[in-house]
Amino acid sequence: MQPSLFTKIIDRQIPAKIVYEDETYIVIHDIQPQAPAHVLVIPKRQIETLNDLQPRDAELVGGMFLIARKVMAEMGHQDYRTVFNCGKGAQQSVFHLHLHVLAGRSFTWPPG
């Protein structure tokens, strides 16, 4: 597997605006924000899509939501949307699992 754009950010080969980082995750601002607050929660271990998850990854994925909650609270948001895109047809553009977390505006349903 080739290193993804996010792996290059994690390895500091490409700059990004980092919001949070620990040994397992990094959170960065999206470079094409779709809301006033739009961050990406990214596991440091590269998994291409949700379809590539294994049962052993359950804790890793659950942790992504806990990190999203923490970051949104620190940014002053209690209302936010979380989104995984899986595959090209769902608009996944970087094939390294990541959770979009959006806040700061009203959202409609169903999403586009």
C-alpha positions in Angstrom: 0.0 0.0 0.0 1.3 3.4 -1.0 1.5 6.0 1.8 -1.6 8.2 1.7 -1.7 12.0 1.8 -2.7 11.6 5.5 0.3 9.3 6.2 2.5 12.0 4.7 0.9 14.6 7.0 1.4 12.3 10.0 5.1 11.9 9.0 5.3 15.7 8.6 6.2 15.5 4.9 3.2 17.7 4.1 2.0 20.5 6.3 -1.4 20.6 7.9 -3.2 22.6 10.5 -3.2 20.1 13.4 -6.0 20.4 16.0 -5.1 17.4 18.1 -2.6 14.5 18.1 -1.8 11.5 20.2 -0.1 8.2 19.6 -3.1 6.8 17.7 -4.9 9.7 16.0 -4.3 13.0 14.4 -7.0 15.6 13.8 -6.6 18.3 11.1 -8.6 21.0 9.6 -10.1 20.0 6.2 -8.6 22.0 3.4 -12.0 22.3 1.7 -14.3 23.0 4.7 -18.0 22.4 4.2 -18.9 24.1 7.5 -17.3 26.8 9.7 -15.8 24.0 11.7 -14.7 21.0 9.6 -12.0 18.7 10.9 -10.9 15.2 10.0 -10.2 12.5 12.7 -7.6 10.2 11.2 -6.1 7.1 12.7 -2.3 7.0 12.3 -2.5 3.4 11.0 -3.6 3.5 7.4 -6.7 1.6 6.6 -8.0 2.4 3.1 -11.8 2.3 3.6 -14.5 1.2 6.0 -14.7 -2.0 3.8 -11.2 -2.8 4.9 -12.0 -2.8 8.6 -11.5 -6.0 10.6 -13.1 -6.9 14.0 -9.8 -6.0 15.7 -10.4 -2.4 14.4 -13.6 -1.8 16.5 -11.8 0.0 19.3 -9.8 2.1 16.8 -13.0 3.3 15.1 -14.9 3.8 18.4 -12.0 5.9 19.5 -12.4 8.2 16.5 -15.8 9.2 17.8 -14.5 9.9 21.3 -11.8 12.1 19.8 -14.4 13.9 17.7 -16.4 14.6 20.9 -13.4 15.9 22.7 -12.3 18.2 19.8 -15.8 19.5 19.2 -16.2 20.3 22.9 -12.8 22.1 22.9 -13.9 24.1 19.9 -17.2 25.0 21.7 -19.6 22.9 19.7 -22.2 20.5 21.1 -24.1 20.0 17.8 -22.1 18.5 15.0 -22.3 16.0 12.2 -19.9 13.1 11.7 -19.5 11.4 8.3 -17.5 8.6 6.8 -17.3 8.4 3.1 -16.6 4.9 1.8 -15.4 4.6 -1.8 -15.2 6.8 -4.9 -18.9 6.7 -5.4 -19.4 8.2 -1.9 -16.9 10.9 -2.6 -14.0 9.4 -0.7 -11.0 11.1 -2.2 -8.2 10.1 0.2 -8.0 6.3 0.7 -7.0 6.4 4.4 -9.9 6.0 6.8 -11.0 9.4 8.2 -14.0 10.8 10.0 -15.3 14.2 8.9 -16.7 16.3 11.8 -18.6 19.4 10.8 -20.2 22.1 13.0 -21.1 25.7 13.1 -24.0 25.8 10.8 -27.4 24.1 10.4 -27.5 20.8 8.5 -30.3 19.5 6.4 -31.6 15.9 6.0 -31.2 14.0 3.9 -27.6 15.0 3.2 -26.6 15.4 -0.4 
